[in-house]
Amino acid sequence: MMKKFILTLALLFNGMAKSEDKVLNPLSGHLVSDCVIYNLSGEILRFFKGGQLCQFFQDGSYVISIKADLFKKTKSNRVLFKLANIYPHHQINLNNQNNLLVMGSDTYLTQKNEQIRIDVLYIISQEGNILKRFSFQGAIDILLKNRTITEGKFDKIPEFSSFTENKLELLHVNSFYQIPKQKQLNKNPYFKENNYVVNSNNSPFLFILNESLDKIIQFIPKDRPPFPNIHDVHPTPEGNFIVYNNFDPKDYIPHSKIEIYDSNLEKKIFSYSRSKPTLFFSKIAGGSQFFSDGSFLFSEKVNDIPFINYVSKNSEIIKSTRLTWRRLSRGIQQVKVHDLSLFLKNNIPL
């Protein structure tokens, strides 16, 4: 019973419980980045050509994004569904009901007749039905009111981005998670099970959306945000946020941090960084994953080489793994550990 409890806690702590995972142990599972599966030594076990984002399932089936489109395929690679022109980016996660959480893109025409990219959030069933769709275009007024965006100011999109055909964008949403079951009542009434958490790395606020995914119900924090550039912000059962803090321009020497904050981003509970043997500084991307014993995993680039680090609760590096995949030279958006033994057994390689 205790073993089962620890396993369940580990799944929840990851913020994206997956029914196909049996264990979440960085030293005995598989590393997943984009559509590539590695062992813990960084050797490629399976990759899916043309795929940019993937979710893998126990029966050998998988969800894959290829350019603008989203597919689900059987273990023998037969297409079960195709959703065109979704433009998925950054992550594909699962919610508490095992539906897909997808960040997509749409085109918005401004009053100046400029075409800009705008983020769209999707909840998609395993059968390919779009259950919910939230476009940030419909939230422009509230974003302006809360100083989340500035009218007439748009960010230039990097040339290598594949999730849009536009050159400018309004926001740059990079994580989309559902809040898991909470261990206790949270002091933040909006931080509750089944609501959603979204962040954008060119907006200093976090957004909480309601369970129906049709309304932004809270901007966090209320006052001046504590960081300007963040990735992979996910909620925990303990009522906190795990944050990949890329950098703060105010730092004398800019560096990255893995941090845990309370549900209002008012209290810092934990912070990890590193100055030796190399400075931890991931400027444009990153992801992390915590485990029930307090250890954690995070990605970074060192001299343009991607690494995954497994760190003890005492902030000592236990294992560092170099990944060899050419797309990762641009930055590692998200790397997680899963037990994909059954997927690898059941899936038939192309």
Secondary structure, DSSP 8 states (H G I E B T S, - for coil): -HHHHHHHHHHHHTTS--TT-S---TTTSEEEETTEEE-TTS-EEEE-TT-SEEEE-TTS-EEEEETTEEEEE-TT--EEEEETT----S-EEE-TTS-EEEEEEEEEE-TT--EEEEEEEEEE-TTS-EEEEEEGGGGHHHHHHTTSS-TT--EE--TT--S-S-SEES--EEEEEE----SS--SSTT--TT-EEEEETTSS-EEEE-TTSS-EEEEE-SSS-S-SEEEEEEE-TTSEEEEEEEE-TTSSS---EEEEEETTS-SEEEEE---SSS----SS---EEE-TTS-EEEEEEETTEEEEEEE-TTS-EEEEEE---GGGGG----EEEE--HHHHHHS---
